[in-house]
Amino acid sequence: MNAPLGTPRKLKRGQFAWMVHNRVTPNIIMLVMLLGGLFMAFKIKKEVFPEFDLGRVRITVSYPGSSPAEVEQGIVLAIEEAVRGVEGVEEVLATASEGRAQVDVELDPGASAQKLYQDIQAEIDRIITFPEDAEEPQVSLASRRRTVLGLQIYGDVDEWALRELAEQVRDRLLQDPGITQVELEGTRAFEVRIEVTQENLRAYGLTLGQIAQRIRSTSLELPGGSVKTRGGEILLRMKERRDWAEEFAGLPIISTSSGAVLLLGDLAKITDDFEETDRFAT
């Protein structure tokens, strides 16, 4: 039944009713929200990988010529015993392979990764029971890097030419201020190969162990202390480090009282090469 004429209508109350009778205010609110959303859209951080902390410290030690059992006994067990007592370590995972040990230390989620990395590094430096032939331990804090571009270099040339060209490309890319890091992947490490025949060893009465010890004792770079003078303090350092084949060729192996010197290059074949590893790329 319709209301008689002249009867006042009852006004509806609520948000939508208010917007119907006040049309300017909702339009202003909508415009502010659109502009605010457009502004914040350009402020949103965009990444290929989200930022997160892996919470892992990796320790690697090279032990050339050793079996996995020797690596476990001489290196892995010593590292595990040293790092398990560090506060904030949740789990220790170790892998012993031929000539190499790898230990991953998982950290507690609430622990400071940088502080634990320094504590673990200090504990590793205190280990004195590593085998004599083992190399220096490498301690690193695992992190995820954002990969933008992968560049492959190939051609019908030898490996030395490819490596040199790859290093030139890397150096050029690093000159760009927008590029912070460039890494070479799939390349073999440099290696100096020294080959001594059995005949030369017998002719000079030497063994491979004696030659290796001679190379190890003379190819060093060690601090030698300091000398205080009136003008200041002078630091002494023995720089006998050798990196290339021609530098090892001039290493004296035998010196006689008459002044005769037998150099390493006189009894061995020394070449610059890459380490012997099998790599396949598809």
C-alpha positions as CSV (number, residue, x, y, z in Angstrom):
1,M,0.0,0.0,0.0
2,N,1.5,3.3,-1.1
3,A,2.0,6.1,1.5
4,P,-0.4,9.0,1.1
5,L,0.9,12.1,-0.6
6,G,2.6,14.6,1.7
7,T,3.9,12.0,4.1
8,P,7.7,12.5,4.6
9,R,9.9,9.5,3.6
10,K,12.1,7.8,6.1
11,L,15.8,8.5,5.2
12,K,18.1,5.4,5.0
13,R,21.2,5.5,7.1
14,G,24.5,3.8,6.5
15,Q,27.8,4.2,4.5
16,F,26.3,3.6,1.1
17,A,23.4,5.9,1.8
18,W,25.9,8.6,2.9
19,M,28.0,8.2,-0.2
20,V,24.8,8.6,-2.4
21,H,24.0,11.9,-0.9
22,N,27.7,13.1,-0.7
23,R,29.0,12.2,-4.1
24,V,32.2,14.4,-4.1
25,T,33.8,12.8,-1.0
26,P,33.8,9.2,-2.3
27,N,35.3,10.3,-5.6
28,I,38.1,12.1,-3.7
29,I,38.8,9.0,-1.6
30,M,38.9,6.8,-4.7
31,L,41.3,9.2,-6.5
32,V,43.6,9.3,-3.4
33,M,43.6,5.5,-3.3
34,L,44.4,5.2,-7.0
35,L,47.2,7.7,-6.8
36,G,48.6,6.0,-3.6
37,G,48.5,2.6,-5.2
38,L,50.2,3.9,-8.4
39,F,52.9,5.5,-6.2
40,M,53.5,2.4,-4.1
41,A,53.6,0.2,-7.3
42,F,56.9,1.8,-8.2
43,K,58.3,1.4,-4.7
44,I,57.8,-2.4,-4.6
45,K,61.1,-4.3,-4.5
46,K,61.5,-6.7,-7.3
47,E,64.0,-9.6,-7.1
48,V,64.8,-12.8,-8.9
49,F,65.4,-14.5,-5.6
50,P,64.0,-13.3,-2.2
51,E,66.5,-12.2,0.4
52,F,67.2,-14.8,3.0
53,D,70.1,-16.1,5.1
54,L,71.2,-19.6,4.3
55,G,72.7,-20.0,7.7
56,R,75.5,-22.2,6.7
57,V,79.3,-22.1,7.0
58,R,81.3,-24.3,4.6
59,I,84.8,-25.6,5.4
60,T,86.8,-27.2,2.6
61,V,90.3,-28.7,2.9
62,S,92.3,-30.2,0.1
63,Y,94.5,-33.2,0.9
64,P,96.1,-34.3,-2.4
65,G,96.7,-38.0,-3.0
66,S,94.7,-39.2,0.0
67,S,91.8,-41.7,0.2
68,P,88.4,-40.9,1.6
69,A,89.2,-42.9,4.8
70,E,92.4,-40.9,5.3
71,V,90.5,-37.6,4.7
72,E,87.9,-38.6,7.3
73,Q,90.5,-39.7,9.9
74,G,92.9,-36.8,9.5
75,I,90.7,-33.9,8.6
76,V,86.9,-34.4,9.0
77,L,87.0,-35.7,12.6
78,A,89.3,-32.9,13.7
79,I,87.0,-30.3,12.2
80,E,83.8,-31.8,13.6
81,E,85.3,-31.9,17.1
82,A,86.4,-28.3,16.9
83,V,83.1,-26.8,15.6
84,R,80.6,-28.8,17.6
85,G,81.5,-26.8,20.7
86,V,80.7,-23.5,19.1
87,E,77.5,-21.9,20.5
88,G,74.8,-21.6,17.9
89,V,75.7,-24.6,15.8
90,E,72.7,-26.8,15.0
91,E,74.1,-29.5,12.8
92,V,77.3,-30.6,11.2
93,L,77.3,-32.4,7.8
94,A,80.6,-33.7,6.5
95,T,81.7,-35.3,3.2
96,A,85.0,-37.1,2.8
97,S,86.1,-37.7,-0.8
98,E,89.3,-38.5,-2.6
99,G,91.8,-35.7,-1.9
100,R,89.2,-33.4,-0.4
101,A,87.1,-32.8,2.7
102,Q,84.0,-30.6,2.9
103,V,82.1,-29.8,6.2
104,D,78.9,-27.8,6.2
105,V,77.9,-26.3,9.6
106,E,74.2,-25.5,9.9
107,L,73.5,-22.6,12.2
108,D,70.6,-22.0,14.5
109,P,67.9,-19.7,12.9
110,G,68.2,-17.0,15.6
111,A,72.0,-17.0,15.7
112,S,74.2,-14.3,14.1
113,A,75.7,-15.8,11.0
114,Q,78.6,-13.3,10.8
115,K,79.6,-13.9,14.5
116,L,79.4,-17.7,14.2
117,Y,81.5,-17.5,11.0
118,Q,84.2,-15.7,12.8
119,D,84.0,-18.1,15.8
120,I,84.3,-21.1,13.5
121,Q,87.2,-19.5,11.6
122,A,89.0,-19.1,14.9
123,E,88.4,-22.7,15.9
124,I,89.7,-24.0,12.6
125,D,92.8,-21.9,12.9
126,R,93.6,-23.5,16.2
127,I,93.7,-27.0,14.8
128,I,97.3,-28.3,14.7
129,T,96.6,-31.9,14.0
130,F,96.0,-31.7,10.2
131,P,98.2,-33.9,8.0
132,E,101.4,-32.3,6.9
133,D,100.5,-32.5,3.2
134,A,97.0,-31.0,3.7
135,E,96.4,-27.5,2.3
136,E,95.1,-24.5,4.2
137,P,91.4,-24.8,5.2
138,Q,89.0,-22.5,3.3
139,V,86.1,-21.2,5.5
140,S,83.3,-19.4,3.8
141,L,79.8,-18.1,4.7
142,A,77.3,-19.5,2.2
143,S,75.3,-16.9,0.4
144,R,72.9,-16.7,-2.6
145,R,73.9,-14.5,-5.4
146,R,71.5,-13.1,-8.0
147,T,72.4,-14.3,-11.5
148,V,71.4,-11.9,-14.2
149,L,73.2,-13.2,-17.3
150,G,75.2,-16.3,-18.3
151,L,77.7,-15.7,-21.1
152,Q,79.4,-18.6,-22.9
153,I,82.7,-18.3,-24.8
154,Y,83.7,-21.0,-27.2
155,G,85.8,-21.4,-30.3
156,D,88.2,-23.7,-32.2
157,V,91.2,-22.6,-30.1
158,D,93.1,-24.1,-27.2
159,E,92.1,-23.8,-23.6
160,W,94.7,-21.1,-22.8
161,A,93.2,-18.8,-25.4
162,L,89.7,-19.3,-24.2
163,R,90.7,-18.7,-20.6
164,E,92.6,-15.5,-21.5
165,L,89.6,-14.2,-23.5
166,A,87.2,-15.0,-20.7
167,E,89.3,-13.1,-18.2
168,Q,89.3,-10.1,-20.6
169,V,85.6,-10.2,-20.9
170,R,85.2,-10.4,-17.1
171,D,87.5,-7.4,-16.6
172,R,85.5,-5.3,-19.2
173,L,82.2,-6.2,-17.6
174,L,83.4,-5.2,-14.1
175,Q,84.2,-1.7,-15.5
176,D,80.4,-1.2,-15.7
177,P,79.2,0.6,-12.5
178,G,76.0,-1.4,-12.6
179,I,77.8,-4.8,-12.4
180,T,79.2,-5.8,-9.0
181,Q,80.5,-9.3,-9.6
182,V,81.5,-11.6,-12.4
183,E,82.6,-15.2,-11.9
184,L,84.2,-17.6,-14.2
185,E,82.6,-21.1,-14.2
186,G,83.5,-24.3,-15.9
187,T,87.2,-23.3,-16.0
188,R,90.0,-25.5,-14.7
189,A,92.5,-24.2,-12.2
190,F,96.0,-23.4,-13.2
191,E,98.6,-26.0,-12.4
192,V,102.4,-26.2,-12.7
193,R,103.3,-29.8,-13.8
194,I,106.8,-31.1,-12.9
195,E,107.8,-34.4,-14.4
196,V,111.1,-36.2,-13.4
197,T,112.2,-39.3,-15.1
198,Q,113.5,-42.4,-13.2
199,E,116.8,-42.1,-15.0
200,N,117.4,-38.6,-13.7
201,L,116.5,-39.6,-10.2
202,R,119.0,-42.4,-10.3
203,A,121.7,-40.3,-12.0
204,Y,121.7,-37.7,-9.2
205,G,120.8,-40.0,-6.3
206,L,117.5,-38.3,-5.6
207,T,113.9,-39.3,-4.8
208,L,110.6,-37.6,-5.6
209,G,110.1,-36.9,-1.9
210,Q,113.4,-35.0,-1.7
211,I,112.6,-32.9,-4.7
212,A,109.1,-32.2,-3.3
213,Q,110.5,-31.2,0.0
214,R,113.1,-28.9,-1.7
215,I,110.3,-27.2,-3.7
216,R,108.1,-26.9,-0.6
217,S,110.9,-25.4,1.5
218,T,112.0,-22.8,-1.0
219,S,108.7,-21.7,-2.6
220,L,107.5,-19.7,0.4
221,E,106.4,-16.2,1.2
222,L,106.7,-15.6,4.9
223,P,107.1,-12.6,7.2
224,G,110.5,-12.2,8.7
225,G,109.8,-9.8,11.5
226,S,110.7,-6.1,11.7
227,V,113.6,-3.8,12.3
228,K,113.2,-0.5,14.2
229,T,115.2,2.4,12.9
230,R,115.2,6.1,13.6
231,G,113.1,6.7,10.5
232,G,110.5,4.2,11.5
233,E,109.9,0.4,11.5
234,I,111.0,-1.7,8.5
235,L,109.0,-4.9,7.9
236,L,111.0,-7.8,6.6
237,R,109.4,-10.5,4.3
238,M,110.8,-13.4,2.4
239,K,109.3,-13.4,-1.1
240,E,110.2,-16.7,-2.7
241,R,106.7,-17.6,-4.0
242,R,106.7,-19.1,-7.5
243,D,103.6,-19.3,-9.7
244,W,104.8,-20.2,-13.2
245,A,106.9,-22.9,-14.8
246,E,109.8,-20.7,-15.7
247,E,110.1,-19.5,-12.1
248,F,110.3,-23.1,-10.9
249,A,112.9,-24.0,-13.5
250,G,115.5,-21.8,-11.8
251,L,115.0,-23.5,-8.4
252,P,118.3,-24.9,-7.1
253,I,118.1,-28.6,-6.1
254,I,121.7,-29.6,-5.5
255,S,124.6,-27.2,-4.6
256,T,128.2,-28.5,-4.4
257,S,131.1,-27.0,-2.5
258,S,132.8,-26.2,-5.8
259,G,129.9,-23.9,-6.7
260,A,128.1,-26.1,-9.2
261,V,124.3,-25.9,-9.0
262,L,121.8,-28.3,-10.3
263,L,118.6,-26.5,-11.2
264,L,115.1,-28.1,-11.2
265,G,114.8,-27.3,-14.9
266,D,118.0,-29.4,-15.6
267,L,116.4,-32.7,-14.4
268,A,112.7,-32.2,-14.8
269,K,110.2,-31.2,-17.5
270,I,108.2,-28.2,-16.2
271,T,105.1,-27.0,-17.9
272,D,102.2,-24.6,-17.2
273,D,99.0,-26.5,-17.5
274,F,95.5,-27.0,-16.0
275,E,94.5,-29.4,-13.3
276,E,93.4,-32.9,-14.5
277,T,89.7,-32.9,-14.1
278,D,86.9,-34.2,-16.3
279,R,84.4,-31.5,-17.3
280,F,81.5,-31.8,-19.7
281,A,79.2,-29.1,-21.0
282,T,76.0,-29.6,-22.9
